[in-house]
Amino acid sequence: MGVSLEERVRLSVAALLQVTGESQADLARVLGVAQAQVSRRQSGTVAWSLADCEAVAAHYGIDVLDLFAGPTRACDRVPAGRRRVTVRAASRAVAR
């Protein structure tokens, strides 16, 4: 069986943070929550809501379906001006 949608979202968010050089605290400010809430979502303790996913996708300038598709697709869709590192380097960092 493949990776679950929840895991793909967590992997995508981690890769987007990596590729843009943002922190969980930066993303938390965008979502209007505490950094600890982003950490809980990333650890799987709390699920990412659809509203959160839409806000994350909008923040990174991608379609929410790209976020759901996984880290490579999500990072490929980030506008070049937002990237701090290459997509390939971000994917390798998340896979570790």
Helices and strands as residue ranges (DSSP letters): H 5-20, H 24-31, H 35-43, H 50-60, H 64-69, H 71-77, G 80-82, H 87-95
